[in-house]
Amino acid sequence: MVGKKRAVALSAIAAMTASLLAGCGGKEASEGGSGQGADAASGTQPAAVQPAKQEPVTITFGYRPGYFTEKEMERYVIEPVKKKYPHITVKPLLIDNKTVTLPNLIAAKEVPDIITTNSLTLQDFKQWDLQFDMTELVQSQKTVLSGFKADALESIKITNQTPYLVGLPYTLQFNALYYNKDIFNKFGVEYPKDGMTWGEVTELAKKLTRVADNVQYRGLEPDSVFRPGSQLELPLIDPATYKSIANTDAWKRVFQMVRDIYEIPGNSDIKSLGNGIKDFNQTQTIAMIAGLNWLSFMNDDKIKSSFTNWDMASYPVFPEKPGIGTQIDIHLMLLAKTSKNKEAALQVMSTVVSDEVQLELVRDGKISVLKDKKFEDEFGKNLDILKGKNVQAVFKTKPAKPFPPTEFAGRALNDITNLMGKIVKDQIDLNTALRQFDEEQTKKYAEGRK
């Protein structure tokens, strides 16, 4: 268990990670040396779990904003499990990091059996001592892993720095450049195309950042500076020394690029980490936003607008990295070490990654973790908002390779995003800002490890 200082640090990590999450490759897993066991079959079905105990059992499924909506929990988890395993009842628990937080659940000994998280901040759960080596459980339940995309499984091990799985992935983030065709038409600017570089998109943004009819239009919201940094595979923390490593020429290049975008006159109203999509979709004052998968937000009945004249192009790239998007970002279901019903919990998780559920998931505009091409072909077919849209744009870039983070990844990603805002707002010298950032962050990490 952690001491008082670490407990405080963990609560801070949980709070800072929450804002990010809103929003937020290797060999085949069956062949790798991870101890996951041989596959029971060679098909695409990754979830052939043998029936375990048939006594009624309740599995608590902790999900966080940006991972599932209430409706999606019902469609992808509760109902499919009820149909396949009638003896299992799934109890959903929204971990909103406001009224319900993981530190509080840990203190109350009410940790869910399953918790949603992502590969980028997975190591936070090491601090909470919630990770469980699933090797023997996967083998005993004859869970088939051959249907998964290899990089979906390997990225979990790489970012977690373990040779084994601690959860099952259920979807991959994608990147895209969303654009408002009305704004482009208003100012007579040609629409963006697939394959454009950050420099080319920035030039478009200059033409679109204007005031018209007393409305300030922004040309481009680039989102967190971390995302283009991850395209170049730039870590923020040295996993060996736990020192902050943002003060490098490579990071300075990324910061300067994003700074140039925000310093286009009229474009400095920073709306990163999911805030920009609201202006894009509702106030419709942002011409382009380079972001993650915001389709669930745009299709949410509670906030859906009548705005339909938008489209997508592929995510902007660096000239030397054509076709490479941001670091692979896996959403996964972590099996909590504290669960007293791990066999049933695995059955729940396996149901979510079954062919049937994954097909519904991709039809609703999410990327499957399964490798069969049918999951790409069915993408977005349930969404009216995607009719006539360039949906292939989401497949035009491949994720950048993952790099091992540390348990402070969530803090680092939020802090580097906040630093970008401070640099733009306060007009701070870039070299000074990054030098001070490294000094302050390295001190924080050292204190957090005590």
SVG drawing of the C-alpha trace seen along z (x, -y; Angstrom):
<svg xmlns="http://www.w3.org/2000/svg" viewBox="-31 -43 49 68">
<polyline fill="none" stroke="black" stroke-width="0.4" points="0.0,0.0 1.2,-3.5 2.0,-6.1 0.2,-9.4 2.4,-11.3 1.8,-8.8 -1.9,-8.6 -2.1,-12.4 -0.1,-12.0 -2.3,-9.2 -5.4,-11.3 -3.8,-14.1 -3.0,-11.6 -6.5,-10.4 -7.9,-13.9 -5.5,-15.0 -5.9,-11.8 -9.7,-12.2 -9.5,-15.4 -7.3,-13.7 -9.5,-10.6 -12.6,-12.6 -12.5,-12.6 -9.1,-10.9 2.8,4.0 4.4,7.1 3.9,10.7 0.6,12.4 -0.3,12.6 -0.7,16.4 3.0,16.6 4.6,14.0 6.6,14.9 4.1,13.3 2.8,16.5 -0.7,15.9 -1.1,19.5 -1.9,21.1 -5.1,20.2 -8.0,22.6 -9.0,21.9 -7.7,20.0 -10.9,18.0 -11.5,14.4 -13.6,15.0 -11.4,13.9 -13.9,14.8 -14.7,18.5 -14.9,18.8 -15.8,22.2 -18.8,22.0 -17.7,21.6 -19.9,21.6 -23.6,21.2 -24.6,19.8 -25.9,16.2 -23.1,13.7 -22.9,9.9 -20.0,8.2 -19.5,4.5 -18.3,2.7 -16.6,-0.6 -16.7,-2.9 -15.5,-6.4 -16.7,-9.4 -15.3,-9.1 -15.2,-5.3 -18.9,-4.3 -22.1,-6.2 -25.0,-4.9 -26.7,-3.7 -23.5,-2.0 -23.0,-0.2 -26.5,1.3 -25.9,2.2 -22.3,3.5 -22.1,5.0 -25.3,5.5 -27.7,6.9 -25.1,9.1 -23.9,10.6 -27.4,11.3 -28.1,13.1 -24.9,15.2 -24.5,15.8 -27.9,15.5 -26.4,16.2 -24.2,13.1 -25.7,9.7 -23.6,6.7 -23.8,3.7 -22.5,0.6 -20.8,-2.1 -19.9,-5.5 -16.6,-6.6 -17.0,-10.3 -13.9,-11.4 -16.2,-14.0 -18.7,-12.2 -17.2,-8.8 -13.4,-8.4 -11.1,-5.4 -9.2,-6.4 -12.5,-6.6 -13.6,-3.3 -10.3,-1.8 -10.5,-3.2 -14.1,-1.9 -13.0,1.5 -15.6,1.2 -13.3,1.5 -15.3,2.7 -14.4,6.1 -13.7,4.4 -12.5,0.8 -12.1,-1.0 -8.8,-2.8 -6.5,-3.3 -3.0,-2.1 -1.4,-5.5 -2.2,-5.9 -2.5,-2.2 0.4,-2.3 -1.6,-4.5 -3.1,-1.2 0.2,0.1 0.2,-2.7 -3.1,-1.5 -1.9,2.2 -5.0,3.1 -3.3,5.0 -3.7,8.7 -1.6,11.1 -4.3,12.7 -2.1,15.4 -3.4,18.5 -7.0,17.3 -6.9,16.8 -5.4,20.2 -7.8,21.9 -10.8,20.3 -9.4,21.1 -9.9,17.5 -9.0,17.2 -6.6,14.4 -5.8,15.0 -8.6,12.8 -7.1,9.6 -5.0,7.2 -1.4,7.9 -0.6,4.3 -3.7,4.0 -2.4,6.7 1.3,5.8 0.7,2.1 -0.8,2.9 2.2,4.9 4.7,2.3 3.0,-0.7 2.4,1.2 6.0,2.6 4.8,6.1 5.2,9.3 1.6,10.2 -1.9,8.8 -3.8,7.1 -6.9,6.5 -8.6,7.0 -8.7,4.2 -12.1,3.4 -11.6,0.4 -8.8,-1.7 -8.9,-5.5 -8.6,-7.0 -7.5,-10.4 -9.1,-12.7 -9.2,-16.3 -12.9,-17.4 -13.8,-20.4 -16.8,-22.7 -17.7,-23.0 -19.9,-26.0 -17.0,-28.1 -14.8,-26.9 -17.6,-27.9 -18.1,-31.2 -14.5,-32.3 -14.0,-30.5 -11.2,-28.2 -10.6,-24.7 -11.5,-21.8 -8.6,-19.9 -7.5,-16.7 -6.3,-13.4 -2.5,-13.2 -1.9,-16.9 1.0,-17.9 0.7,-20.1 2.3,-22.9 -0.3,-22.7 -3.2,-22.6 -1.7,-25.6 -1.7,-27.6 -5.4,-26.7 -6.1,-27.9 -4.6,-31.3 -7.1,-31.8 -10.0,-30.7 -9.3,-32.7 -11.4,-35.7 -14.2,-37.9 -17.4,-37.9 -20.8,-39.3 -19.3,-40.1 -18.3,-36.4 -14.7,-35.4 -14.0,-32.2 -11.0,-30.1 -9.1,-28.3 -7.8,-25.3 -7.8,-23.7 -4.8,-21.4 -5.8,-19.8 -3.1,-18.9 0.5,-19.4 1.1,-15.9 -0.7,-14.4 1.6,-15.7 4.5,-14.9 3.4,-11.3 3.4,-11.2 7.2,-11.6 7.3,-9.1 8.5,-11.7 8.2,-10.5 7.8,-13.0 9.5,-11.0 12.6,-8.8 11.3,-5.5 14.7,-4.6 15.6,-7.8 12.1,-9.3 13.4,-12.6 11.2,-14.9 12.6,-15.1 10.5,-17.8 13.4,-20.2 14.7,-18.7 15.0,-20.0 12.4,-17.5 9.8,-18.8 10.8,-22.4 9.9,-21.8 6.5,-20.5 5.8,-23.3 6.8,-25.9 4.5,-24.3 1.5,-24.3 2.4,-27.8 2.4,-29.1 -1.1,-27.7 -2.4,-29.4 -0.7,-32.7 -2.5,-33.1 -4.3,-36.4 -7.8,-35.4 -7.0,-31.8 -5.7,-31.9 -8.8,-30.7 -7.4,-27.3 -9.9,-24.5 -7.9,-21.3 -8.8,-17.9 -12.3,-17.7 -13.5,-21.3 -13.0,-22.3 -15.5,-19.8 -18.3,-21.6 -17.5,-24.8 -17.1,-22.9 -20.5,-21.1 -22.6,-23.6 -21.4,-27.2 -19.8,-26.2 -17.0,-28.8 -14.1,-26.4 -13.2,-25.6 -11.0,-22.6 -10.2,-20.5 -7.5,-17.8 -8.8,-15.3 -9.7,-11.9 -12.9,-9.9 -15.6,-12.5 -18.4,-10.7 -20.2,-9.5 -20.2,-13.1 -21.6,-14.4 -24.2,-11.7 -25.3,-12.1 -29.0,-12.7 -28.6,-15.1 -26.3,-17.5 -26.7,-16.6 -27.0,-19.7 -28.6,-20.1 -25.2,-20.8 -24.6,-18.3 -22.4,-20.2 -19.1,-18.9 -16.7,-16.2 -13.4,-14.5 -9.9,-14.3 -7.0,-12.3 -5.1,-13.5 -2.3,-16.0 1.2,-14.4 4.8,-15.4 6.6,-15.3 9.0,-12.7 6.3,-10.6 3.6,-10.3 0.6,-8.2 1.6,-8.1 -1.0,-9.3 -0.7,-9.7 0.6,-7.1 -1.6,-4.0 -4.3,-4.6 -6.1,-1.5 -9.3,-1.5 -9.3,1.6 -11.1,3.4 -8.8,3.9 -9.5,6.9 -9.1,5.7 -6.8,7.7 -9.4,7.3 -12.2,9.0 -13.6,12.1 -15.2,13.3 -12.5,13.2 -13.8,16.1 -17.2,14.4 -15.5,11.0 -13.4,12.5 -16.7,13.9 -18.1,10.3 -15.0,8.9 -14.9,11.7 -18.5,10.9 -17.6,7.3 -14.9,8.4 -17.0,11.1 -17.7,10.8 -21.3,9.9 -20.6,7.0 -17.6,5.7 -19.7,5.5 -22.3,3.3 -19.5,1.3 -17.9,0.5 -21.2,-0.2 -21.6,-2.9 -18.4,-4.5 -15.7,-2.9 -12.6,-1.0 -12.5,2.7 -9.6,4.5 -10.3,7.5 -8.3,7.9 -10.9,9.3 -11.5,6.7 -15.2,7.0 -14.9,4.8 -13.4,2.0 -16.0,2.5 -18.9,2.1 -17.5,-1.1 -20.2,-3.8 -23.1,-2.1 -25.4,-2.7 -24.7,-6.5 -26.8,-8.8 -24.3,-11.6 -21.7,-9.7 -23.8,-9.4 -21.9,-10.9 -18.8,-11.5 -15.2,-10.6 -15.2,-7.7 -12.1,-6.2 -10.1,-9.2 -10.0,-7.4 -8.0,-4.5 -5.6,-6.7 -3.1,-7.0 -1.6,-4.2 -0.9,-4.7 2.7,-5.6 4.6,-3.0 3.9,-3.0 6.7,-3.9 6.9,-2.9 5.4,-5.6 5.5,-5.6 2.9,-5.7 3.0,-9.5 1.9,-9.5 -1.6,-11.0 0.0,-13.9 2.6,-14.5 0.1,-14.6 -2.1,-17.1 0.8,-19.3 2.3,-19.5 -1.1,-20.5 -1.4,-23.2 2.1,-24.4 1.2,-25.0 -1.7,-27.2 0.5,-29.2 3.2,-29.7 0.6,-31.2 -1.3,-33.2 1.7,-34.7 4.0,-34.9 6.7,-32.9 10.1,-32.2 10.0,-28.6 13.4,-27.6 12.8,-29.1 9.4,-27.4 10.6,-24.0 13.7,-24.2 11.6,-25.2 9.0,-22.6 11.6,-19.8 13.0,-21.0 9.5,-21.2 8.3,-18.0 11.4,-16.0 11.0,-17.2 7.3,-16.2 8.1,-12.7 10.8,-12.2 8.4,-13.3 5.6,-11.1 7.8,-8.0 8.7,-8.5"/>
</svg>
